[in-house]
């Protein structure tokens, strides 16, 4: 596998991890009864969304590897 392929795989893995974190924060925010905690968790969820967007932008800028 090329270095570009390795990097693409790493970015794809990171995107999956960001999506898991988004879901976790969303789920926790839905379960809490405390408004302050809910606001913090919703903020963390939004940060993870932005991280995913940045990673997708990076992924889009990498030329696909040729098999």
C-alpha positions as CSV (number, residue, x, y, z in Angstrom):
1,X,0.0,0.0,0.0
2,X,1.3,3.5,-0.8
3,X,1.8,6.2,1.7
4,X,-1.2,8.1,0.2
5,X,-3.3,5.0,0.7
6,X,-2.2,4.6,4.3
7,X,-3.0,8.3,4.9
8,X,-6.5,7.9,3.3
9,X,-7.1,4.9,5.6
10,X,-6.0,6.9,8.6
11,X,-8.3,9.8,7.7
12,X,-11.2,7.4,7.1
13,X,-10.6,5.7,10.5
14,X,-10.6,9.1,12.1
15,X,-13.9,10.0,10.5
16,X,-15.5,6.9,11.9
17,X,-14.1,7.8,15.4
18,X,-15.6,11.3,15.1
19,X,-18.9,9.8,14.2
20,X,-18.9,7.5,17.2
21,X,-18.0,10.5,19.4
22,X,-20.9,12.5,17.9
23,X,-23.4,9.8,18.7
24,X,-22.0,9.3,22.2
25,X,-22.4,13.0,23.1
26,X,-25.8,13.2,21.4
27,X,-27.0,10.2,23.4
28,X,-25.6,11.5,26.7
29,X,-27.2,14.9,26.1
30,X,-30.6,13.3,25.5
31,X,-30.3,11.4,28.8
32,X,-29.2,14.1,31.1
33,X,-31.7,16.2,33.1
34,X,-29.3,18.9,33.9
35,X,-29.4,21.9,31.5
36,X,-25.8,22.9,32.0
37,X,-24.5,19.4,31.3
38,X,-26.8,19.1,28.3
39,X,-25.4,22.3,26.9
40,X,-21.8,21.1,27.4
41,X,-22.6,17.8,25.7
42,X,-24.3,19.4,22.8
43,X,-21.3,21.7,22.4
44,X,-19.0,18.7,22.4
45,X,-21.2,17.1,19.8
46,X,-20.9,20.1,17.5
47,X,-17.2,20.2,17.9
48,X,-17.1,16.6,16.7
49,X,-19.2,17.5,13.7
50,X,-16.7,20.2,12.8
51,X,-13.8,17.8,13.2
52,X,-15.6,15.3,10.8
53,X,-16.1,18.1,8.3
54,X,-12.4,19.1,8.4
55,X,-11.4,15.4,8.0
56,X,-13.7,15.0,5.0
57,X,-12.2,18.1,3.5
58,X,-8.7,16.6,3.9
59,X,-9.9,13.3,2.5
60,X,-11.3,15.1,-0.5
61,X,-8.0,16.8,-1.2
62,X,-6.1,13.5,-1.4
63,X,-5.8,11.9,-4.8
64,X,-7.3,8.3,-4.7
65,X,-4.7,5.6,-5.0
66,X,-4.8,3.5,-8.2
67,X,-5.2,-0.2,-7.7
